[in-house]
């Protein structure tokens, strides 16, 4: 609406003077409230927004907001309609918004940031007590007047969200708005005060760090990172922020509302005086600022009441622009939708020379050496296209913020790695950043400490650690970009991202043996995916993820065969739907092969013609998957397992090595390293087995398998059988095993100690330890412990009892007879075993 027409249209009581602000969804004018002789701000909604809002509903919501009376809330005076345009009136406030302050200063003093947060929290607490959720907390809506915070624009966000906001994307939703939205707000769930808490924690994070927790080139990218990724460390950027304060912010930024503080007051109290209500892994006490804050401010500022009437205050210039997920993600350009620019392939990396932040240049050798080692390390990954050292050397002395367009255009890279090396009291600290080249937005960052006294020796290990960090996070980002490119329904895409997060939660629960809770999470994820498939029928991803969940469910219910078989059946149906959408989908072919193999591996069919047909079908699909995409690491890993079923350890080793080479993003690293250990062990490549075991232990220090493989290595001819070392590994096993799993793992660990004792010639001690650890059917329904017990009895040369145990083991695993007959593992190759009469009888006809 033009200024002249607005002057005519508005009631006589407001005399319009000039435009003072404009945003995507409204224009703000300075006006005189004639009857009261005061300046006011009149915000007029855009025609696009007005057309989608019910005028009566608008009036009611502004009336609700107008009833909010709190010193930290900017009130609404009036509302109405002028020539079909909706408007509302608020005090005119001279000064600046928090956004203006942050644009000028970037980072605020810690205590001031906490004080602003607490005043905003007081305003929100009052509003929540009145049943009002703000829904649009961001620096633009926080005004700073005489050192105190005032919150503006209550009421408008809810109207927009409820208005059919998919019509509004043309009005230009800012990425800045998305950066403060809670995960539940992105997907249009019912909101409560915990959503405002999340947004306020984002604001506090920005006041301390200088940027929001999650950035991206568009709202979808921000939403995906906020939903799937961990919050980047505050102290990584600003080490003066106390750990306790960081912990409180992290807790308020939990993905799930139930995992945050229960109320905004609890969040404020934790910042000032304690950790009440904190339950997350980050939770610690928070006492750091209580005394200092109160000493500086005397009576808490949020208890001081101030009249806003007649005060000279700031006008909020940015228009209200929060919309629900449909509005955020609806109508986007190709770039916003996630279509990958061929000149910006994320797998094409440029590792720029790291900056030496020492004053005297003493760390230049380390910065250069690390950069070049990292280029070499990443260049070994076939799926990554890494710019050579010569290619990036021309940018070595470049000083920049973000990523210059010239670098992206010249090198045609999609992802940039940059970093700094700075001195510390004990050596040096390396900060590494992964950056999206086209937008300059930071994907993630981390820091690593280096002992400069032994820098050359540490450089290789450091470059490996940094490369692993970068590969993992690059994989997550590539997956998000590819999924955005395939989706046509933003709401469906959002549901899939939520389901993926729920799947990860289920994985963690399964690892902790909390199977019931994990299965419930998988069910929740599947419901989200079913809805996504309805919304976007031609998108393959919902069907693929449903099939993957069915595979997880089948593995989790292996002790309940009927449930496991039903899960495989549903997974196969989902794969069929995926292949109807994309007949050449390598992911679908891999999943079909894995589901077919699972029928064999979990003994859903007996040995015989059907068993053989399933193995053939699984191998055909898995090989088709790697033929379609040689980087299908999961398919290669399953082919390795399948080779064992065919009694071919050497072929299993080759497939495991192919999986390791294909796993560019380390998404299957745990399974692949375990396969490499066993295939190397069983082919008697013991030095390689030891290397893979050590690599797994380094990457997965909390994984019990990579402790147990150390014990297995102590039983081989490659290592001295030192019982003291074996018992130390059992102590390590106990330290990392969940209590509900310890009895099983204790017996496994002690059996392996018995094996080490037997190899050391301490047969009596070995027999005593083995008897104490022996398998029982209730603890070991799958009879895996029993299998280990057989092997240790062979080490003890107790062949009669070994054959007794082997008979019971083969009753549970009849398909393993062929492996025994073809000497798959080293202990079956012992001539004394091969010539044993009972052993020959057990494997008769299996060759």
N, C-alpha and C positions, 0 to 999 in steps of 0.2 A: 504494500500500500504506500503511495506517494505521500510526502509530508503535507502537501496542500489538501489532498482529499481526506487525510486523517484529521486535520485541523477542523474541517467542516463536519466530519462524521462523528467525532467524539462529543460527548455532552458538554454543555457550556462550562461546567465546573473545571475542565482541564484545558489549559492554554498551551498547545504544543510549541516548543521553542526550537529544538534541533535534534537530529539523530546523534546518538552518542555510542551506539554499539550495534553490531550485526553479527548474527551467527547463522547456522544452517537452518534453524527452525523458528527464528524470531528476530525481530528488530526492536531495539530499545531506544526510546526517545526521552529527552529531558522535557519536563512539562511543569507548569505552575498549577498547583491545586488552589484555584481562585478563592473558594470560600474560606480556606484555612490559611491562605497566604504562605504556602510552603512549597518547596521544590519536591517533585516526585519523579520517579522513573516509570514510564509506561511501556510495558513489553507487549508487542503485537505479534501474535503467532502468524507464521507464514500461511499463504493460501492452501498449500498442500496439506499442512498439518490441520488447519481449520476444517478442511473438507472431510477429514476422517474422524472428527471429534464431535460428540453430541454436546450441544451448547448448554443444555441443562446439567448434564453430568460435569461439564467444565465448571459451571457456576458452583455446584455443590462441593467439588474438590477444593476450589479456592476458598470457599467459606470455611471448610475444615482447617485448611492451612492458616486462615486468618485468625482462628481461635487459639492458635498456639501462641502462648505468651511466655517468653523466656528471654533473658538478656543476651543469649548467644544465638538467637534466631531473628532473622530479618523478617518482619511481619508483612502480610499482604493487606493492603487497604481496601481494594475495590476490584471488581472485574465486570466485564460486559462484552457487548458486541458492537462493532462500528462498521457499517457497510459490509456486513457478512464476515468481518474479521474479528476473531476473539482476542481480548486483551485483558491484562491485569495490571494493577498499580501497586507500587511498593515505595518505600522511602528512597529518596535519592541520596546516595552515599558517596562522598568524595574520599579519595584515598587510593588504595590498591587492593587487588585480589591476591590471594596466596600464589596464584599462577604468575602474576607480574613479579612478585618477590622472587620466586624460584627462577624465572627467566633471567633475572638480574644477578642472583647470587648462587644458584644451583644447589648448594648445600647450606643448610642452616645450622647454627649452634645446636648441639644435642639437647641441651636443657630447654631451649626455646621451642624446638620441634616437639618435644614431649608436652610442653605447656600448651601449645596450640592444639595438639591432639586431645588433650584432656578437656579443653574448653569445647571443642567440637563434640567430644563424647558426652559432655553434660547436655548439650543441646539435643543430641540424638536420644539420650536416655529419657529426657522429658518427652520428646515427640513419641518415642516408643510407648511410653506409659499412657499416652493418649490414643494409641492404636495407629499411629502414623509412621510409615517407613519412608525415608527420603528417596532412596533408589538412585540417586545421582551425586553421591559424594565424590568430589574431585577438587583440585586446587582452584578451578574457575568459580566454584560455588562456595568458597570459603573466603570471606572478606576480612581484612586486617584493619582494625580501627583502634587507634591509640594503644597498639600493642596487644589487642585482644581479638579473638576470633569470633566471627559472626557467620552463621550458615544461612544461605539464601536458597530460594527456589523450592521450597517445600510444596508438594502437591502436583506439580506439573508432570513429573516423571511418570507417576502412576497413570495419569490420563493418557499419556502417549503410549505406554505399554499396553493398555487395555483397548486401544482404539483401532486395532487392525493395522499395526504399524508396518506391515509388509508394503504398504503403499508409499512409505515415506523415504525409501532409500535414496531417491533422487535428490532429497534435500541435503544430502552430504553429511552423513554421520562421520564424526571425526574419529580417527584412530585413538586419539587421546581419551575419549569417553570409554571405549572398550578396555583400555588399559587399567581401569579401576573397577570393572564389573566383576562380581562374584561368579564362580562357575555355575551356580544354580540360576543366576539371573540370565546368563547366556542362553540357557536352554528353556527359559520361560517357566520355571517352576514357581510355586507359591513362595513368596519372600517374607522373611521376618527381619527383626533387628540384626541378626547375625550377618545378613548380606551387607547392611550399612557398615558393620564392624570390619568386614573384609575390605570394603572400599576405603575406609579410614586407615586401616593398616597399610594399604597401598600408598596412601598419601604420606603417612609417616615414613615409610620406606623411602619414598622419593625425597622427602625433606632431608633425610640422613645421607642417602647415597648419591642423589643427583639425577636419578632416573627411576622409572617404575620397575617393579619386579620382572614383568614380562613385556617385551617389545616385539614388533613384527611389522611387515609391510602392509598388513590389512587386518581387519577385525577377526577374520577367521584364524589367521596365524596366531594372533594374540590369544584368542580363546583356546586354541589347541595347546599352546604352551602353558597357559594357566591351568588347564585341566590335567595335562599329562606330566609336566616337568616339575622338579623340585624347585623351591624358591632359591634363587642364587644368594650366596652368602653376603651379608651386609659388611661384615668385618673384613672380607676379602678386599673390599674397596676402601673401607674406612675403619681401620683397626682400632681407632679410639672409641668406637661404639662398644660399650660393655657387652659381654656375652649374654648377660641376663636380659638386657634390653632386646638384643637380637632374638633371644628365645621367646620372649613375649610376642614379638611381631610375627615370628614364624607360626606360633600357635594360633594367632588370629587369622592367619592366611592358610589354614588347613583347607583342603579341597572340599571336604564334607562339612556342612554346618554343624552337625552333632559333635564334631571333633574340635570345634573352636570353643572359646569361652561362652558360657551360657548367655551372658548379657554384655552390653557395652560397658556397664559399670564394672564388671569383673575385669574387662580388658584395661580400663583406666586404673583400677586399683592395683593390678599386676604391674603396670608401668611404674606406679608410684611407691608401692609398699609391699608387694608380695606376690606369690604365685598361686593364689587361690583359683581352683577350677582348672588348672592346667593338667592335661592328661597326655599330651603328645610326646613324641620322642625328643622333642627339643626342650621340654619343660624343665626349667630351673628356677631358683628363687630370684626375685627381682627387688633388691633393696638399695640399689646403687644411688638412685636419685632422690630418695625421699627427703633426707636431711638437707641436701644442697638446694633442692627446689623450694622447700618451705622457708629456708633461711633467706633465699633471694626474693621470695614473693610474699612472705608473711602469711596472712590469711589466704587460703587457696583462692585463686582468681575466679574459679568457677562459682564461688559463693557470693561474689560481689554482684549486686544488681545495678544495672545502669539503664537509664531511660533512653530509648532510641528516638523518641519523639523530639524533633528539632535538632538532633545531633547531625553534624556534618559527617556523612558516611559515604562509603564507596558504592558505586553502582556496578552490579555484575554485568559485564559487557558480553560475556559468552552466553549464547542462548542455550536453553535446556534442550538436551539432545539424547537422553537415554531412551532406547527402545528395546523391545524384547528381541530374542534371537532371530525371529523372522525378519525384523527390520534391519538388524545389523548385517545379516548375511544374504539378504535377498538378491539385490540387483547389483552385480559387480562387473568390473572390467575383466578381461582375460587374466591380467596380472593378479587382480584381487581374487579371482576364482581359483588361482593356484596353477594355471597353465604355465609350464616351465619354458622360459625363453631358451631356445637352442644355444644361444651365446652365453647363457648363464646356468649351465648344467651344474647342480650342486656338487656332483662328483668331480668336477674340475676345480681343483684347489690351488690357491696361491699361498704359500707359506712365506710371508714377508719377514725380512731380517728383524729379529727381536731388538728392541731398544735397550741400550745400556744406560741405566738411570743413575749410575755412580757419578759423582762429581768429577772424578779424576780419570774416568775412562778405564778403570781397572777391571771392569767386568766385560769389556768388549770381547775378549777371547771366549768367554763363556757364552755370551749372547750369540756370537757368530757360530761357535761350535755346536750349540744346541739347535740353532736354526737349520744348519746343514745336516746334522744327524736326524732331525725330524723329517726333513725332505727325503732323506734316504729311507727312513723307516716307513713312511707313508707310501713311497714309490714302490715298495715291495708288494703292495696290495693291488692285485690285478684290476679290480673294479674301480680304482681311483686313478684319475688323471692328474698328476701333480706337476705343476710348473717347475722346470729345472732350476738349479741354483743360478745359472747364467741368466735365466729368464727373469728372476726377481732381483738380481743384483743391482739393476739400474735404479731400483726404488730403495736402495739400502739406506740412504741418508734422508729419505723423505720424512718430514714431520707433518702429521695430519691428525685430525679428529674425524672419526668415521672412515669411510673408504672412498677415495677420490674416484670420480667417474672415469678418469683417464686410465686408471689401473684396470678396472673392470672391462672397459672397451678394448684396451690394448691386449690384455692377456686372455680375454673371453672366459673369465672365471665366474663360477657361481658362488663360491665360498672362499673367504679369506681367513687365514690364521695369522694373528699378530700377537705380540707379547712384549713384556718388559722384564728386565732383570735388575733388581735393586739390592743394595747391600743391607744386611741385617747384622745384629750383634754376633751371631754365630756363623755367618756365611753369606748366603744370598737367597733371595726369594724370586721365583719365576711366576709371573702372572700370564696366563694364556687365554686368549679370547677367540671364539669361533663366531664369525660375522657373515651375514648374508650380503653378498657383494652388491646386488642391485639396489637394495634399500639402505644398506649401511647399518641395519638393525643387528644388535648383538643376540646371538642364539644362546650362548652360554659362556661361562668363564670358570676358571679354577686357578689355584695357585699351588706351587710345589716348592719346598725348601731344599736347598742344596748345601752340602758341606764343601766349601771352596778350598779347604785344605787338601781335599782329595777329588778335585773337580773333574779331572780327566777320567778317572775311574767311574765317577758317578754319572758322567754325561750320557753314556750308553743306556744305563738303566733309566735315567730321567727321560730320555727321548722315547723309550718304550712306554713308560707310564703316560706321558703326554699323548703319544699316538693312540693309545688305547682309549683315553678319555675323549679325544677328538673323534675317533671312529664311532664310538658308541653314540655320542650326541649328534653327529652328522647323520647317522642312520635314522635316528628319531625324526630329525628335521626333514630328511628326504621322504620318509614315509608320510609325513604330514602333507608335504607339497604334492606328492603323487595322489594321495587320497582326495585332496582339494580339487585336483584336475579332473578326477573321475566323477565327482558328485555333481548332480544338477539341483538337488534340493539341499539348501543350507541347513534346514532342520534335521534332515536325515544325516548329514555329515556330522552335526553336533551330537546326535544320538550315538553315532558310531564311536566318536572320540570318548564319550562318557563310558560306553561299554568297554572300550579298550582299557580305560583306567580301572574299571571294576574288575576286569580280567586280571590285571596286574595285582590287585588286592587279593584276588583268589589264589594266585600263584604263591604269594607270600604266606597265606594261610595254609595252603597245601604243604609248603616246605616246613611249616611248624606243626604239621600233622593235625591241624584243626579242620578236619575234613568236612564236618557238617556245615560250619560257617563258610567254608570255601564253596561248597556246592550251592549254598543259598546265594552267594555273590554271583556265581556263574548263571544261575537262574535269572537273577536281576539283569545281568548283562544280555542274556538271550532275549528277554522281553524288550529291552531297548532296541536290539538289532531287528527284531521282528517288526517293530514299528518303523524303523528306518527303511526296511525293505518295502514296506507298504508305500512309504512316501516317495521312494526313488527306485522304482521297479527295475530300471535298466542299469543300475549301479551294482557292480559285482561284489564290492567290499562287504556289505552286510551279510551276504550268503557265505563268503569266505570266512568271516569271523565267526558266524554261527557254526560252521563246520569245525573250526579250530576249537571252539568251546565244547562241542560234542566230543572231540578227541580228548580234551582235558578231562571231561566228565567220565569218559570211558576208562581212562587210566586211573582216575581217583576212586573208581568203584570196582576195581579189578577183583576185590574179594566178594563182590556181589554180582555174579556172572550175568544174571538176568538184566540188571540195571546197566551193566557195561555193554552188553550186546544191544540193548535198546538205544543207548547213546551212539554206538557205531552206526546203527541203522539210520538214525536221524541225521548223523553227520554225512552219510553217503547221499541222503536226499538233498541236503543243503549243497553238497558239491555238485550234484546234478543240476541244480538251479543255477549255480555259479557258471557252469560250463554252457548252459543255455544262453547266458548273457555274453560270455567270452569263451569261445570254444578252445582258444589257445592259451588260456590262463595257466601259467606255470605254477602259480600258487594253488590253483584248484587241482591240478594233476598231482602235485606233491601231497596235498591233503588226502586225495583219494588213495594214493599209494600207501600213505601212513596208516589210514584207517583199515585198508585191506591187510596190511602187515600186522596191525594190532589184533585182528581176529586170530592170526596164527600165534603171535607172541603171547597172548593171554589165554591161549588154548580154548578158544570158543568153538573150534572144530577139532575133531580127532585126527591123528595122522591117517593119511590115506589119500585118495584121489582129490577130494575137495581141498585138503590141506595143500597139496602140491599146486592145484590150480590157483589158490589164493596167493601163494608165494610168487607164482609166475605173473599173475595180474599185478601184484604190488610192484614187482621189479619193472614190469613194462611201464607202468605209470610213473614211477620214480625216474626211470631213465628218460621218459618223454619230457618230464619236468626239467631235467638238467640239459636236455637237448634244446628245449625252448629257451632256457635261461641258465647258463652254466654257473651263475652265482647263487643257485638254490642250495644254500648250505644245508638246510634241513633235510632236503632230499638226499644229498650225498651222505649225511650222517645216518639216515635210515637205511640206505643201501649198505652201509658198513655193518649195521646190525643184521640185515637180511643175509649178508654173506656168511655170517656165523651160522645161521640156520642151514645154510648149504655147506657147512663145514669147510669154509675156505678162509682161514685167518689172513692169508697174504692178500687176498682180494679185499677183505675187510679193512686191512691197513691202508691199501691204496685209496679206497673210498673215503676213509677218515682223513687222509692227507688232502684229498680233493676238497673235502668239506672245510678243512682249516684254511685252505687257500681261497675258497669261495666266500668265506664269512667276512666280508668287508667291514660290516658294522658290528661284529662281535655279538650278534643277536643269538647265536647258538653256541657261544664259546664254551659254556659249561659242559654240554653234552659232547661236543667235539673233542675237548681235551680228555674227557673220560674215555671216549672211544679210542683216541690215540694212545692213551696209557695201556688199555687192555690189548689192543691189537699189537702194540710193540712188545708187551710182556709175553703174550702168547706165541709170538713168533721168535721169542728169545732175543729180541733187540733190547736188552736190559738197560744199556746206557740211555737209549731214547726214551724208554719207559720212565726212567728216573727223571729225565728232563721234563717230560710232559706232566708228571706228577708234581714236580716242583713249580712248574708254570701254573698249574691249576691251584696249588696252594697259595701262590702269590696273588693270583687274580681273585680267588674265592676263599679267603681265609676263614670264613664261617661255614664252609661246606664240609660235612663229615667225610665225604668220599675222599677228598684230597688230603685228609689225615690218614684214613685207612689205607690209601695206596702207598703211603710211606711205610706202613707196617708190612704190606705185601712185599715191598722191595727188600725189606730186611730178611725175608725168607728165600730170596733168590741167590744164586751162586755169584752174582755180581757184587754183593755187599757182605760185609762181615755181620753175622747175627749177634748184635750186642743187646742183651736183654734190658739193660738200663735205658738204652735209647727207646726200646719198644715201650717200656712202662711210661716214659716221658710223653710219648705220643698218645698213650691212653689218657694221661692227665689232660693233654690238649683236647682230646676228643670230648672229655667230660665238660670242659670249659665252654665248648661251643654247641653242645647238644641240648635241645629243649628238654625240660624235666620229664614231660610225658613220653619222650622217646628214649630216655637214658637207659632203661633196663635192656632194651634191644641192643643199643649201640655198645653198652658195657660188655655184653656177651660177645658181640662181634669183635670188639677190641681185644678182649682177653683171649678169645680163640686165636687171634693172630699173634698175640704174645706167646701163646703156647706153641705156635708154629715156629717162632723165633727161638724159643727155648729148645725145641726139638732139633732145629738146625745147629744149635750151639752144643748139642750133645747132652743136654740136661733133661733126659727123658722123664725121670720121676717128677721133676717140677712141672714139666710140660703136661704130663698126664693129669696131675693134680689141678692145674689151672684149667685144663680143658674140661674136666669133669664138673668143675664149678660153673663153667660158662655154657654147658651143653644146651642144645636146642630143645624147646618144648613146643608142641603144636599150637597151644593157645597164644604164645608169644610170637610164634613164627609160622603163621598159616601158609605162607608162600614157600616155606622150607628153604629159604635162602641161607639162614644160619646153619641148617643141617648140611647144606652143600659145602660150606666152609669147614664144618666139623669133619666131613669125609676127607677133605684135603689134609687137614692137620693130622688125622689118624694115619694117613699115608706117610706124612713126614716122620711120624713115630714108628713106622713100619708095623703098625698094629693092623694087619691086613684083614683079619677076621672081623673085627669090630667095624673097620672101614667098609667092608662089603655089606655088613648088616645095615649100616647107615645109608649106604648107596642104594640098597634095595628100597628102603623107605623113600629116599629122595626121588628115585625114578618112578615110583608110584605117583608122585605129584607132578613129575616132569618127564613123561615118557618120550617126548620129542627130543630129549637130550641124549638119548642112547647113541644116536649117530655121531654126535660130537665126541663121545667117549671112544667110539669105535675108530674114528679117524684122527684121534690124538690131537684134538683142537688145542688143549692146554698142556703145559710142560709136564705136569705131574702124571698125566696118563701115559706119557712116553717112557716112564721108568720100566725097564725090562721086568722087574719083579712084579709090577702091576700087570703088564701085558701077559705074563705067563701064569698069572693067578687063575686057578680053575674056576672060581666063583665069578671073577670078573669076565672071563670068556663066556660063561653061561649068561651073564646079564646082558652082554652086547651081541649075543649070537643072532645072526640074521640082520643086524643093523647096518652093516657096511654097504 
